[in-house]
Amino acid sequence: MSDFLGLNKLNAHGKRVLVRVDFNVPVANQNGQVVVSDASRIDKSLPTIKTLADQGGRIILLAHFGRPNGQRDATQSLRPVYEVLKAKLPDYAVSFADSCVGDAAQAAVAALSNGQILLLENVRFMAAEEANEAGFAQELATLGDAYVNDAFSAAHRAHASTEGVAHLLPAYAGLLMEAELAALAKALEQPARPVAAVVGGSKISTKLDLLSNLLERVDHLFIGGGMANSFLHALDYPVGKSLCEKELIATVTRILDQAAANGRKIHLPTDVVVARAFKAGADSRIAALGDVQADEMILDIGPATVQAWSQVVGSCKTLVWNGPVGAFELTPFEAGTIALARRVAELTNQGQLLSVAGGGDTVAALAKAGVTDQLSYVSLAGGAFLEWMEGKTLPGVAALKPRLQQAA
């Protein structure tokens, strides 16, 4: 974290501090009212908010919600989030402004006293936000004396509130951002070896950059989910009617060649769980490779694969995970992902493994396995986590680096 200024370098007392948070939370409709159904992202932001407020800062929260496409949309207002935030901060004065810029926002900011917190309306109500227009970034910057980015999950977007404003004010990494970057650095930038990566999901075509980057960094690469079917097909194993990108044989061959050239080991399933229907409770069986019938589909890794993979993971010091290794949403096809997750958690709890996981489906799978709090770090970021694993530069992170000489 030496490339960034943390909150320990910010004297917030009496200052207007713009804090970019990720409040893009799941919601549900209850009796005609929109309510937050999962407040995890709000909870993750609280330490930074409280720290700055306790220092006597005047906290102005910037956030997006949904995809309103630059239009004001009452169904995508942050007001339901405000109600949750206010309930979670009973000892603080928390208010809400109906806009993120303009007279309403300026008046709300001007009314703040030290230690008070203001949530501005959805920045994506303004088309200039996603366009990262300089004028809009400047409008946001006029509301604050310092800028804190605590939204790693939005850091892969070069938007006005995540990237543009960071060039206009003294900029700092929030506590969540700092923790996320530290965990990710330990996992792939300066890892203890051997290093393993578990990659799942449906299609290779969506994770080509990820696989290529990992094969430059890890010692063991475990491939599950629908992605594994394409590898099995390329190796002449029958996959029946499984999800499979059969047109990517040349791509799969190139990945296998890259692994061999780099001395990396790719681990594929050695047995699989198959069914004739993709539905909960479907009749299923464990099949050896070569024994998948034409009318069957592969929906999970088998118990022999779990045992073999768990043994290899047990020999590793670091593991990163993105994507479930089976159709974990449906019983009985969650067993492989859950068993592997619990083994990773066990090794982590024993102090033998540094484990970092992220991505929406991965987080959901870990929650189903009951081990979310037992890994070293679980990132709630989706696209940003994936792009980091792909080795890409995240604009919202890069924008913090040049601010070292401009501490507020």
Secondary structure, DSSP 4 states (H G I P E B T S, - for coil): -TTS--GGG---TT-EEEEE------EEEETTEEEES--HHHHHHHHHHHHHHHTT-EEEEE---S--TTS--GGG-SHHHHHHHHHH-TTS-EEEES-SSHHHHHHHHHT--TT-EEEEP-GGGSHHHHHT-HHHHHHHHTT-SEEEE--GGGTTS--IIIIIGGGTS-EEE-HHHHHHHHHHIIIIIS--SSEEEEE-SS-GGGSHHHHHHHTTT-SEEEE-HHHHHHHHHHTT---TT----GGGHHHHHHHHHHHHHHT-EEE--SEEEEESS-STT--EEEEETT---TT-EEEEE-HHHHHHHHHHHTT-SEEEEES-SS-TTSTTTTHHHHHHHHHHHHHHHTTS-EEEEESHHHHHHHHHHT-GGGSSEEE--SHHHHHHHTTPPPHHHHTTGGGGG---
